[in-house]
Amino acid sequence: MQIESGVSLKPYNTFGLPAVAHTLVRVTADADVRRVVDHPTLGRAAKFVLGGGSNIILTRDMPQVVLKVEVRGMRLVEERTDAWIVEAGAGENWHDFVAWTLAQGWPGLENLALIPGSVGAAPVQNIGAYGLELQDRFESLDAVDLRTGRSVTLRADLCAFGYRDSVFKHALAERSVITRVRFRLPRPWRAVLGYVDIERKMNETGVRDPSAGQLFDWICAIRRAKLPDPALLGNAGSFFKNPVVTPEQCHDIIGRDPAVVHYPMPDGSVKLAAGWLIDACGWKGKTVGHAGVYEKHSLVLVNRGGAIGSEVMTLARAIQESVYGRFGIRLEPEPVVV
Ligand SMILES: Cc1cc2nc3c(=O)[nH]c(=O)nc-3n(C[C@H](O)[C@H](O)[C@H](O)COP(=O)(O)OP(=O)(O)OC[C@H]3O[C@@H](n4cnc5c(N)ncnc54)[C@H](O)[C@@H]3O)c2cc1C
């Protein structure tokens, strides 16, 4: 277990926000977490679990003990007739893991290609993109309890997955360090299509029956064209969740703004495109201080250079207020504000 003091977190968050961790511990195995729990001073201190820092907004220095998860390893656990079960250490890079499974001939995660961050954080927010969510491929995970130091294995029913949500944002928030995640990749493989950008690629290329590798390449290309690369322009991906409203609320909004982008959900509710709402309020490309709204995608807030967390949150609140003022809808931030 490596304990460091006064560590700058700027290189460890994709928004490039400045903050210092008073204490940072690199976790490479369950035993490291247990050592922290049993430690005479660290054991009692508040903790923050850090993965790749692609879904956090740092607004201040961190008095908590930052546990930087660096558990490695990727392996095939079991080859069944109906599925491949694969496992990755929580500290593995998510995209590298997706690429590795494909290279091994175990497709199924390709729609989630190029999502930044670590494997261990993927269940926390039940990452999703292009018609697929982590929960659709989830088998189980291992986590260490930060109060008892005990390792547990959780299956899907205990993870309470929802839209960008899980038990790790509620009852188990700041309680667990996820150390390994297992995935069930169904056999035979079937492409997940139907998403509008994928349909467009199918029409452009004339390929009606893409392979997993082809879908992976398409999704990488679609994402690169649409989203800023955090290595070049600091950001945390979508800054707000798409709000879910009742059909009556949606009908009311359509009455006033017929062009509102909306998607009926299986449970009868309606999901509104938060990016469209922000666009409609005139925010695209705007800058406040050193933070701004990305020119190509209003749902993404960016670091124009030298931004601090409070500036980002000031911009976020201004957007929330104008969307509320015009549509009566409260946008909820997607990243964790620390
Ligand atoms: C350009 C860009 C595009 C994105 N696109 C998408 C997208 O399409 N779909 C999507 O769902 N998300 C997207 N995101 C958000 C982000 O990539 C995901 O939320 C990702 O899973 C975060 O991983 P991370 O390791 O960076 O987590 P961090 O930012 O480090 O942490 C996020 C949260 O998870 C907790 N956490 C992290 N690791 C662990 C662990 N091992 N155990 C317990 N808790 C942990 C942290 O405490 C924190 O609360 C995007 C982000 C960016 C920058």
PDBQT file of the ligand as one rigid body, heavy atoms in Angstrom, charges set to zero:
ROOT
HETATM    1  C1  LIG A 401     -15.845  12.592 -23.044  1.00  0.00    +0.000 C 
HETATM    2  C2  LIG A 401     -16.693  11.797 -22.075  1.00  0.00    +0.000 A 
HETATM    3  C3  LIG A 401     -17.699  10.987 -22.556  1.00  0.00    +0.000 A 
HETATM    4  C4  LIG A 401     -18.499  10.228 -21.675  1.00  0.00    +0.000 A 
HETATM    5  N1  LIG A 401     -19.486   9.440 -22.203  1.00  0.00    +0.000 NA
HETATM    6  C5  LIG A 401     -20.237   8.691 -21.386  1.00  0.00    +0.000 A 
HETATM    7  C6  LIG A 401     -21.269   7.834 -21.931  1.00  0.00    +0.000 A 
HETATM    8  O1  LIG A 401     -21.450   7.754 -23.146  1.00  0.00    +0.000 OA
HETATM    9  N2  LIG A 401     -22.010   7.114 -21.071  1.00  0.00    +0.000 N 
HETATM   10  C7  LIG A 401     -21.810   7.163 -19.720  1.00  0.00    +0.000 A 
HETATM   11  O2  LIG A 401     -22.529   6.462 -18.997  1.00  0.00    +0.000 OA
HETATM   12  N3  LIG A 401     -20.861   7.945 -19.178  1.00  0.00    +0.000 NA
HETATM   13  C8  LIG A 401     -20.066   8.709 -19.969  1.00  0.00    +0.000 A 
HETATM   14  N4  LIG A 401     -19.094   9.521 -19.442  1.00  0.00    +0.000 N 
HETATM   15  C9  LIG A 401     -18.921   9.581 -17.974  1.00  0.00    +0.000 C 
HETATM   16  C10 LIG A 401     -17.805   8.652 -17.434  1.00  0.00    +0.000 C 
HETATM   17  O3  LIG A 401     -16.947   8.247 -18.462  1.00  0.00    +0.000 OA
HETATM   18  C11 LIG A 401     -18.342   7.413 -16.738  1.00  0.00    +0.000 C 
HETATM   19  O4  LIG A 401     -19.202   7.798 -15.686  1.00  0.00    +0.000 OA
HETATM   20  C12 LIG A 401     -17.237   6.531 -16.164  1.00  0.00    +0.000 C 
HETATM   21  O5  LIG A 401     -17.789   5.306 -15.740  1.00  0.00    +0.000 OA
HETATM   22  C13 LIG A 401     -16.507   7.189 -14.992  1.00  0.00    +0.000 C 
HETATM   23  O6  LIG A 401     -15.382   6.395 -14.698  1.00  0.00    +0.000 OA
HETATM   24  P1  LIG A 401     -14.180   6.934 -13.840  1.00  0.00    +0.000 P 
HETATM   25  O7  LIG A 401     -13.301   5.771 -13.533  1.00  0.00    +0.000 OA
HETATM   26  O8  LIG A 401     -13.555   8.072 -14.497  1.00  0.00    +0.000 OA
HETATM   27  O9  LIG A 401     -14.930   7.373 -12.488  1.00  0.00    +0.000 OA
HETATM   28  P2  LIG A 401     -14.596   8.599 -11.526  1.00  0.00    +0.000 P 
HETATM   29  O10 LIG A 401     -14.905   9.870 -12.218  1.00  0.00    +0.000 OA
HETATM   30  O11 LIG A 401     -13.237   8.445 -10.958  1.00  0.00    +0.000 OA
HETATM   31  O12 LIG A 401     -15.651   8.348 -10.366  1.00  0.00    +0.000 OA
HETATM   32  C14 LIG A 401     -17.038   8.478 -10.605  1.00  0.00    +0.000 C 
HETATM   33  C15 LIG A 401     -17.802   7.979  -9.368  1.00  0.00    +0.000 C 
HETATM   34  O13 LIG A 401     -17.582   6.579  -9.194  1.00  0.00    +0.000 OA
HETATM   35  C16 LIG A 401     -16.987   6.321  -7.920  1.00  0.00    +0.000 C 
HETATM   36  N5  LIG A 401     -15.999   5.248  -8.148  1.00  0.00    +0.000 N 
HETATM   37  C17 LIG A 401     -14.994   5.258  -9.069  1.00  0.00    +0.000 A 
HETATM   38  N6  LIG A 401     -14.319   4.093  -9.032  1.00  0.00    +0.000 NA
HETATM   39  C18 LIG A 401     -14.908   3.335  -8.052  1.00  0.00    +0.000 A 
HETATM   40  C19 LIG A 401     -14.665   2.036  -7.520  1.00  0.00    +0.000 A 
HETATM   41  N7  LIG A 401     -13.698   1.253  -7.983  1.00  0.00    +0.000 N 
HETATM   42  N8  LIG A 401     -15.460   1.608  -6.499  1.00  0.00    +0.000 NA
HETATM   43  C20 LIG A 401     -16.455   2.379  -6.001  1.00  0.00    +0.000 A 
HETATM   44  N9  LIG A 401     -16.741   3.608  -6.480  1.00  0.00    +0.000 NA
HETATM   45  C21 LIG A 401     -15.992   4.082  -7.481  1.00  0.00    +0.000 A 
HETATM   46  C22 LIG A 401     -16.356   7.624  -7.489  1.00  0.00    +0.000 C 
HETATM   47  O14 LIG A 401     -16.261   7.707  -6.074  1.00  0.00    +0.000 OA
HETATM   48  C23 LIG A 401     -17.332   8.634  -8.065  1.00  0.00    +0.000 C 
HETATM   49  O15 LIG A 401     -18.448   8.744  -7.206  1.00  0.00    +0.000 OA
HETATM   50  C24 LIG A 401     -18.271  10.290 -20.288  1.00  0.00    +0.000 A 
HETATM   51  C25 LIG A 401     -17.240  11.104 -19.786  1.00  0.00    +0.000 A 
HETATM   52  C26 LIG A 401     -16.450  11.841 -20.670  1.00  0.00    +0.000 A 
HETATM   53  C27 LIG A 401     -15.322  12.690 -20.134  1.00  0.00    +0.000 C 
ENDROOT
TORSDOF 0
